[in-house]
């Protein structure tokens, strides 16, 4: 297909391009895009013969992808242009509706290996983009700050006597330049302090707004009355620096989403059978009594009863059980399971939103956490403000006796110098640096508040399957009589015929060479058999091979040759390499619990790795996990939950800090406070220690800034704060605070091995 | 000394032009995708209608 259209360059660009070069699209997979209601929500702009749509394509990963996707117009003349946003992994496609439909485009994308990811969340409005307003505010503040500095030079150099006319002009110009800073750039501080005050809470922004206003008011007074030069330079400078800190701290990870609920995992539409005809129905429209047709690898959207076919349901998504289970006709299948194998038909018994998993989510997912204890920064700033007010009052009292004319100047000077800007600066910059370093280590925090939350955790709860273990690998050991090389090859070849994950794992375990298998037969849920090298081999469950049920709790696959039991393969979880070290590091420092949706087969190996007394709970349903976390929090613990799948989703929300572990940052993770790449799990303890250093660094910077403040106050209480001193003091203190926080954060990171 | 006023106006307007350019570049989305533009320029045969901006229509 690529060749036909002269896109062979695609393969020359990178040695290892597309993930799958040619994929057959199942017919009607995107039939739902023909539905005008759904299509409408995916289309951003529509004109006569120009339609703009944006697809999220998770497979985008290299420059070749870019080349291919931006040349879509050669694959189909109906597409006039396509544009990729690599960071967001999105492609905007402009096409002519007369020539090509939205559905066809989705099919073309899928056939070249970029299956668009379309979810209910997409339909329910776009996720908010990066706020650009603050960048504009920063730009304006920087512009005004620099120019005011320039205009203030005559004042700094004490030239005012020589050219009085220009000085007045310069000051008025500064005043004009300061206005946009006051009304536009400082906006974030107004809104934040106003919001806090409305909730009867004095946050750090309130005294800052006060200081900003006092500075501006006094400067305005001085300029208008011609009594002084004003402090417009310091005023705009501090707003500029504080905005830089805010922007640094608020950097978001655009490619990540921290707010996914179950609807992101579920498809938009499924196939419904009605009057013997297949039709596509969107999820919210499914009603009890509908018959659904489910294909291989599709999710069960609602609790339903199996009416036709052999269901082989992979529940790892819902419960964390690692092995798919067999369901016979008549059994209930819960929403969230994934069908593996042939097509099945289901009779829906509950609506999508009322099903077991989604219902659990709907009941608990929307609970807004009570806003946790306010940040220590706000508490310090409150005290700081009281102290400053006290000093201001004492000074005012003193001057009332000594020289009443100086009350106004000294009091305003104190309020200006003693604004807790330094605290805000050190806090935002330190947070920003920490977020960046954690991001480089593949731990992505939702926002800066999470840093403090992580630092105060005292109980860590791990999910087992997919979190401590890897999902795609098993540790396999063999018990039984020894196998010859030929037998191994025979078993591998037979196992390779089956789609069952355990068979696939055995096949991979025994090597790559394959020989032909005759009379292959698969008994879904039981096992497989076939003739290899003229011997009848069978692989399957204990009941299938030996006729008796296996009594243990671990997962076994039995092998027989010519109806004689040969041995069994025992499957054990493959723990991530770093897990034993991590659990060892956490011993004695944190309470640890391991919750598993799986059976207790792993109890012994977990017992060895964890500290004595660690709670190990098995067969935990999502609701059990939720209850466990809730109980811990009720006892006053601050809980960190580390989990992966949707089965941990509600528990992640319930904990103080939910960390979703994913295999890559592109994979889908449930709503959480933080996303961690699986291979970095071993650094968890270092991450916590790093977050703990945050407070110390902020305090150190703050103490340094207080020294500056005392120097400033020394001049201010005497009414001697000259423009020169103020002009030096302000940027010097800001920049040294930034430097101090940058250096200490990076030194701490190096000590903990988080940078190289 | 009148030249100072002229210079002042000039310098301010140059700075304002830069500010305008900055705001335009942010609005245009030039900082949103730092990977594709440098790669895109290397592709030989460009689409007939080569997009001039990285802006996506909203």
Interface residues (C-beta under 8 A of the other chain):
Chain A: X9 X44 X45 X52 X54 X63 X66 X67 X70 X71 X73 X80 X81 X83 X84 X85 X86 X87 X88 X90 X92 X130 X132 X135 X136 X139 X140 X143 X146 X147 X150 X151 X163 X166 X169 X173 X254
Chain B: X1 X4 X5 X8 X11 X12 X15 X16 X18 X19 X22 X23 X26 X27 X32 X33 X34 X35 X36 X39 X40 X43 X44 X47 X48 X49 X51 X54 X56 X57 X58
